[in-house]
Amino acid sequence: SKQAEDALRESEERHRSLYCNMHEGVALHELVYDASGQPVDYVVLDVNPSYERILGIPRTRAVGTRASALYGAGEPPYLEIFAEVVRSGTPACFEALFDPTQRFFSISATSPAPGQFATIFEDITERRRAEDEIQSLAYMDTLTGLPNRILLQDRLSGALVRAEREACLVGILFLDLDRFKSVNDTFGHEVGDELLVAIADRLRS
């Protein structure tokens, strides 16, 4: 009936509008199989504007291109994951470093039709960097960049547990700086800090 056709058209237009205006990048792909039926690549069927903005790849270049050629890696990224999504019909979500851009993405993949999969992805590079920085602040000395006391205690606890389990010993090397207080008192804390950084560099190398 005309009413059903109008409802279907309205639904398609609504989904198309959502697809085009999503903040996340969206791409539809189709797997490419070899003569034995094994997936070896995938080709891009469609992308939304956010895909172009996030990856910097124009739609005209992406659509119809194999992933192995499009992303310049020689191999199609995450092929095994996407092939399993198509095979099982079970969606997958993962975070990964995308080599061509050196940025981290949160990726969701579903299979809307046989042989096809759709990806929705979001650039989470800044979030990952912030998490890494928080982790670094928690476990690394801000002056020298060396592991701090908290990380020492964590690693030492793990080493002691392993030593007890394996009936072996743990050795700790303790280094002290002779007359370091005199350096601070005589030349000031800035020079003392410079000395600590120089020693840390030597220990690191």
N, C-alpha and C positions, 0 to 999 in steps of 0.2 A: 504494500500500500504506500501511497505518497507520504503518509504520516510516518511510517517506519523508515522510509528513505530519508526524509528530512531529519529524523532523529539520529540516524546513522551518520549523515553528513555533518550534523552539528557536533556529534561526538568526535568524529575524525578531525574536524577543525579545531576543537578544544584540545585534543591531544597534540595536534601539530603546533598549536600556539604554545603549549607547555614545553614541547620539545625544543622549539626555537628560542624560548625565553629563559630556559633553565640556566642557572649560574654554573652548574657542572657541565663538563664536556661530555657529549654523548656521541657514540659511533656505532653503526651497524656493520657487521662483517659477515663474510661467508668463508668457510673453510675450503682449502684447496687440498685435494688428495692425490697421492701418486697411484701408479698402476695397481699396486697391491692393496689399495684402500686405506693407506696410512696418511694421516694429516701431515702435510709438509709446509703449509703456508696458510695465509688467509688474506682475502682481498677486502678493501673498504667499499661498502655499498652506499653509505650515507653518513654525514656528520652534521652536527648543529653548529651555530655560530660560536658557542663557547669553546668548542673543540679547536676552531681556527685561532681564537684569541689565546687560549692557554698554551697550545703547542706551536703556534706561529706557522701552521701549515694551511695554506688556502684550500678551500673545499674542492676547487677545480683540480688541484694537484693530488688530493687525497683519494677522491672517489674513483674507483676502478683500478687503483694501484695496489700491488701486493705489499704486505707489511715488510717483507724482507728488503724490498727496494725503497719503500717510503721512509723507513726509519733509519736507513743507512747502517744497520748493524750486521747485515749479511744473513742474519737469522731472524725470523719473526719473534718479537718479544712475547714471552709468557705463553707460547703455543701449547705446551702441555696442559697448562691450567685451563685455557679456553677450549681445547679439544675435549677435556674431561667434562666441562660444563655442557657441551653439545651432546656428548655421548650419554651422560647420566640425566641431563635435564635439571641437575641440582645447581642452583646459583653459587657463586664463589665471591668472597670478599677478601682482599689482601692489600697490603701496603708494599710499595716497591720503589727502588731507585730506578728511574727511567734514564738509561745511559745517554741517549742522544741529547737530552736536555740537562742531565746531571741534576734533576730535581726529583723530589719524592712525591708520589701520588697515592691516594687512596682509590682503589679500583674495585668496582662491583661488576660482575658479569652474569648475564642470564641468557637463556636460549629461547628466543621467541618463535623459532621455526626450525624444522630439520635442517641441519648443516649450517645454521646461522647462530651468531651470538651478538649480543649488544653489550657495550661497556659504558658505564657511567663513571667518570673519574674527576677527582678534585686535587688541585695542587696543595699539598700539605707541607711544603718545604719549610716555610717559616715556623710552623708549629713544631716540626721535628727539630729544627735548629734551636728553638726555645727550650724544648725538652732536653736536648743534648747539653745546652748551656746550664740549665738547672742541675742536671746530673753532674756536670763538671764542677759547678760551684759546691755541690754537696761533698764531692769526693777528692777534689784537687785543691792544692794550696794556691791561692790566687796570686801570690808573689812569684813563686818559682815554677808553677805548673806541674810540680811533682805530686804524687799521691799524698793525701793528708792522713792524719791520725785515724779518722773514721774508716778510711779504706784499708789502712794497715790492720786495724782491729778485725775488720771483716775478713781479709785475706788470711790473717794469722789464725783466726778461729777455724776457717776452712782447712788450713794446713794441719792444725792440731787434731781435728776430727779424722782427717785422712791418715795421719801418723798413728793415731790410736787404733784405727781400723786395720792398718797394714803392719802394725807392730814395728814402726821405725821412728827415727828421731827427726826433730825440726831444729834447724840452726838459725839464729838471728844475728846479723852483723849490725853492731851499733857504732855509729860514727859521731864523734863530738868535735867541736871547733875550739881549740885552745884559745883562751883570752879573747873570745868573741865579745864579751861584755866590755872589755877595754876598747875594742874598735868602736862600739856604739858610743861609749862615754867620751872618747877622745875625738872621733871624727864625725859623730852624729849618726842618727838612725838611717839617713839616706845612703850613706856610705856602707853602713852595715847591711842594708837591703841589697846594694849592688854586689857586695861580697857573697851574700847568700845566692843570688841569681847566678853569679859566675861559678860557684861551687856546684849548683844544681845542673848547669850546662855541662860541667865536666863529668858529673855522675851519669847524666843522661847519655853522654857519648862513650 
